């Protein structure tokens, strides 16, 4: 796993040359990254040219490229597919997760009535379909009369090795 490198802002003078422009650094503030000193305006993303000192204190390197997090993930991150709409989810987008299913933020809604889930809402996953409490209860009542198929309920809490297994009776909340 590649970890981001750090860029530290310094407030002392140096006699070093900036690796980007080759000019001597005489500025009061400069950045230290990759064991070198940089002018604040010179340490930029190799793709979008954003000033890395302004977008945070981390960046990524790949080959000879210095990249911001967004461009690194766009170029080298893993894309996935939304369980609801089946469209590609770029690696840099925020997602919601329920067990092994991943969703666009806009697709994380009840697949019966289309109501969007908010923080604190309870939701269920039945036969790989997201359901709100009302639709789950309706389906459960309907299912109890026609069959004994198992429905499971769980949460969008961040997964950990201990939280992968949920019993059908566990409580689920959208956070």
N, C-alpha and C positions, 0 to 999 in steps of 0.2 A: 504494500500500500504506500503510495507516494504522499508524503506529508508536505504541507506548504512551508516554504522558507519564510523567514522573518526579515522585515526591513525596519531598522531602528533609526529614528530621527535623533541626530546629535546636535548639540549646541556649542561646539568648540571649533576652533580653527584647525585646518590641516594643510599640509603642503602636498597632498596627494593630487593626482590628476583623475578626472572623471573618465571611466572607461567608455562612456557613450560619446562624449564630445572631445575628449582628450585635452580639455582645458583644465587649468589648475583650479582647485576648489578654494575660493576665498570667501564664500558665503558664510554667514554666521550659522545657518542651519543647513544640514546636508543629511543624506541617508547613507546608512551602512548596510550593504546587502551582498551576499556571495563573497564575503571577505574583501570587499572593495568599497570605496567611498564614491557617492554619486551626488550630482546636483539634484535638488528636488524636482526640477523640471525634466531631468534626463532619464530617470528611472521610470520607463513606460512599458505598458503591455505591447508585445510585438505584433498583436493583431489589431486591437481597437485604439491603441495609442493613449489610453487613459493613464493619467499620472498615478502610479501605484501607491505613492505616499498619501494620496487623497482618498483611495478606495479601501483603505484598511492597512493592517500591518503585516499582511502575508501575500505571497505570490507563489507561482509555480514555475518550474523550469522543465523543459523537455528539449533535448538536443541542445541547440544554441539559442533557443527561444526563451524569453522571460514573459510569462503570461499572468493576467489577472485570473481570479478563480472562475469567473463566468466563461471566459474564452478557453481556459484549460478544460473545463467540463464539456463545453460545446465541441471541442476538437477531439478530446480523448476520453471523455466520460462514457459510461454505458447508458444507452437509451433503453427505455422499456416501453411497454404497451399498456394502455389503460384497460382495466378489466370491464369497464362499462361501455366505452365507445370504440374500443379496439384500435384507436389511433396512437401514434408514437408519442411518447412523453420524452422531450429532450432532457438530458442528464442534469441540466442546470435549473429546471423548474421545480417548484415546491409541489409535493404530492401528499396524498393521504394513503395510509396503508391499513388493510384489514387482513390479517393472516398473511397469505402469500399474494393477495391481490393488491395492486397499486392503482390509484385513481388520480386523474387530473383533479385539481381543487374544485373546478366547476362540475365535475361528474360525480363527486362524492355526495350523492343524494339518494333518496328512496327511489328504487327502480319501479315501484308500483304507482306512487302518486306524485313523484318528482319533487317532493319537498326537500329543500337543502338542510343538511345537518348543521347545527350550531354548536358552539362549545357547551358541554353539559348534556347534550341530547343523547339518549339511548338509541342504539341501532343494532340490527341483527344481520347476519349473513346466512341466507338460506338458499341452498343449491346455487351457490356463487352469485346470489343477487342480494344487494343491500336493501334492507327494509326498515322503515320507521316502526315504532312500537305499535301504532294502530294497525298498520298493514300486516305486521308479524302476528298480532293477536287474531286478526281476521283469518289469516292463512292457517294459524294453529287450530282455530275452532273448526275451520273447514277441513283440515287434515285429520283432526281427531275423529270426525264423523266418517271419513272415507278411507283412511289408512293409518298406519302407525309409523310413518316415515319420521326419521329423527331430524330435528331442526337444531342448529347450534347458534349460539349468541356469543358475541365477543366484542372487544374494544379496539380502538385505534391507538391505544397506548403504545409507546415505542417498544419494539420487540426486544426481548432478551432471551437467553436460553431457557430461563424459568417460566417466561410468559408465553411460550409457543403453544403449550397445551392448555386448552380451555375445556371445561366440562360444559355440557349443554345447559346447565342451570346457572352458569356464571353470569354476573351482571356486566353490561357493557355501557361505556360512556364515551362520547366524542370529546376529545380534548384538543 
